[in-house]
Amino acid sequence: MATVTKLHADEPEALAKLREPFPPNQVSKLPKPTKQQTEAVRADFKAGIRCDLCGSWHHPNVVHLDYVGHAALTDRLLDTDPHWFWDPLALHEGLPAFDATGGLWIKLTVCGMTRLGYGHAAAKQNQDPGSREKEVIGDALRNAAMRFGAALDLWHKGELHAEEDEGPKISAIDMAINLLRDCGSPELFKEAWTKNHEGWRKVLAPADAKRVWAVKDELVAKFKAEAEAQAEIDAEAERGTLPEPVDPFEDEIPF
């Protein structure tokens, strides 16, 4: 989904700058070890090396992928539009609302055009407070900038985001509905709805928002019915009127 505001005559040309390839000095190397390689270095620190290519300590046979870092992307965005900005899709207590997995949906606006992006980063041991959140924001900016064509050649060639290229793309409405349906309890459902519904209201088309609200009503009715049924069972248990369990094989064995 893209929201377009008024563009000046020179802004389409400015947006084209995002599509220009990044020079080699702005392309970094990201080590992508396999699970076996990571476990081998964890078991024996000396099994790793200090890599001359990326500067990290990892298994000597690790594959490296090209990627554009946060600073290089910010430089390109400033060259394209000094007034670019990003917003979170949803807020929680005045701060960007991270989803249940720690990811973040954002809106990136460049030259008056807004496109969505999503970022995520795994937590690491001994990580400084706030480091993971900053990594998530950087990942979301790269993801959103890719929708404008920034570093698109690197996204296509490498495996940096291979999961995104496997199978059909998931739309914002599908992600919203899946998030609600995956809530296994009323508490998780209430938390997911509270954190995200205002953001969904802002970014979804009216017809899509209506579908999400219909799923919400369906799940509210489901949880309510389950709660009423459980309350009835609890009441019968207190009264001692629960039926005795029946042996499914009683009088049914043919010999």
N, C-alpha and C positions, 0 to 999 in steps of 0.2 A: 504494500500500500504506500502511495506517495502523495503528499500534500503539496500543491504548488501555489505559491503566492506570486505577486506581480514581479516579473523579471524585467530588468533593463536590457537594452539592446545588446550590450557587450557581455551580459552574464552567461549566455550559452557558450561563448568563446572561453570565458573564464572557467566554466565547469569542465571544458575539454582538457584543461590543464591537469585535472585529476587523472585523466587516462594516460598521461605521458609516463613512459617507463622510468623507474627510479634508477639513478646512477649507481654503479657498483659500490661506491663508498657509503651509500645509505641502505644497502641490503645486508642484513645480518644473517648469521648462521644459527639455526636452532637444532640442538642434538635431539634425536628421537630414538632412544634406546628401546629394545624389546623388553618384555617382562623378564625374560631369562637373563638378559644382560644387566638389568637393574638389580635383580636378586643376587647375581654373581658378585657385583661390586659391594653390595650391602654385606654379603657374607665374608668377603675378603677385600678390605679397602685397597690393598696393594694390587688387586686385579684391575684397577682403573688407572687412567693416565691423566695428566694435565694437558688438555687439548690445545694445540697451537692455533686451531681454526676458530674455536668459539670461546676458549678460556675456561671452560668448565672441566670438572673432574668426572670422567665417565669411562665406560668400557671402551677399549681401543677400536672395536669394530662397529661403533655406532654410526648410523647414517645421519647426515645433516641435511636440513631443509632450508631454503632461502625464505626469509620473511622480512617485512618492514617493521621496525620498532616504533614505539609510541612517539619518540622525539622526531624521527624522520617524517612520520605521518602528520604530526602537528605542523611541522615546517611546510609541508605541501599544502595543507589546509589553509594556513596563513597566507601563502603565496596566491592561493586561489581566491580566498575571501577573508580579509582581515577580521570580518565580523561574524565568522562562523560560530556556532554554539551547539551544545547538545543538552537535551533534557531527558530525565527518566520518564518512562511511560507511566509509572505509578509512584506515589509517595506513601511513606509510612511514618507518622509522627514528624512530618516535615522533611524527611530524608529519603533518598532513593530507595524504593522497595525492591529488595532482592527476592527472587522466587524461592520455592521450597528447596531447590538444589543449590542455592547460592549464586545463581546466574542473574543477569540484569538485562532487561529490555530498555533500549534508549531510542530517542529520536535525534538524528543528526541533521542540522540545517546548514546548507551551504548555498550561497547565492539565492536565497529565498526558497529553495527546494528542500523538502524534508523527507528523509527515508529512515526506515527502521533498521536497527541492528541489535544483535544479542551477543553478550559476552559471558564467559565462564572460565573459571580457573580452579584447579584442585588445591586444597590446603596442603602446606608443606610443613615438615617438622621444624621447630625452632624459628618459625617465621615471625617477623616483626609485626606488631599490631597494625592493621590497616593495609599491609602489603598485599594480601590476597584481593582485597576490595579494589585497590589501585590496578592490579593486574586484570581484574574483571572489566573495569572501565576501559582500559587500553584495548582489551580484546573486543569489547563491544564497539569501540570507535573504529577499529580495523574492519570489523564485520560490516558496519554501516557504510564506511567509506568504500568498501568493495562494491556496494550497490551503486555507487557513483562511477565505478570503474577503477578505483585506486588500487594499484598492485594486482590487478586482475590476472595478469600473466603468471604471477607467483602462486596465486590461489589455484589456478588451473593445473600447473605443472606438478606442484608438490603434494605431499600428503598431510600438510599442516591442518587442513580441515576436511580430510577425506570423508568423514562421517556425513558431512553436509551434502556431498555429491552422490551418496549412495541412496538410491530410491527416490521417490517423489518428494518434492519440497512440502513442508508442513506450513499451512497458512496460519495467520494470527488467530483466526476464529477456531481452527482445529486445535491449536495449542491451548486456547482458553477452555474449550469444552473438555479436552483430554485431562487438563489439570483438575477440573471439577470432578470428573467421573473417577479419577484415580484416588480421590480422597476416601479413605477407608473408614472414617469415623466422622460424626457430626462436628467434633472439635477441629479436625483438620479441614473440613469443608468450610466452616465458619472463618477460620484463619485465612484460607486461600481466597475466599470471597471478599473479606474485609480488605485484604492487601491489594487486590487487583481490580475490583469492579469499577472503580472510578477511572483507572487508566484505560480499561476496555471501553468504557462509555465514550472516552475522548477519541480513540483511534479506530474503532470499528465502524463500518457503515451501519446505518439504522437497521437494515434487514439482518445483518450479521449479529448486531447487538441483541435484536429480538430473539434470535435463536439461542444465544448464550443465556439470556434471561429465562427462556422457556426451560432450558436444561437445569438452571438453578431451581425453578419452581418444582420441576420433576424430582430433583434430589431432596429438596426440603420435604416434599410429601412422602418420599421414601423413608427418610430418616425419622419423620414423625410417626409413620405407621410402624416402623420397627420398634420405636420407643414405647408406643402404646401396647404393642404385642408383648414386649418384655415386661412392662408394668403389670399386665394381666397375668403373665406366668408367675411373676414374683408374688402377686396377691394370692393366687391359688396355692402357691407353696406355703405361704403363711397360714392359710386356712386349712392346709393339709388335704386339699381336694384334687391334687394332681393324680392322673390315672396311673395305675401300676404299669411298669414296663412289660410288654408282651414279647414272649419268645417267638420269633418268626418261624421257628421250625416245630413248634408244638403241634402234635397230632398231624403233621404233614409228612413224616417219614414213611415211605411206601414199603417198609419191610419190618 
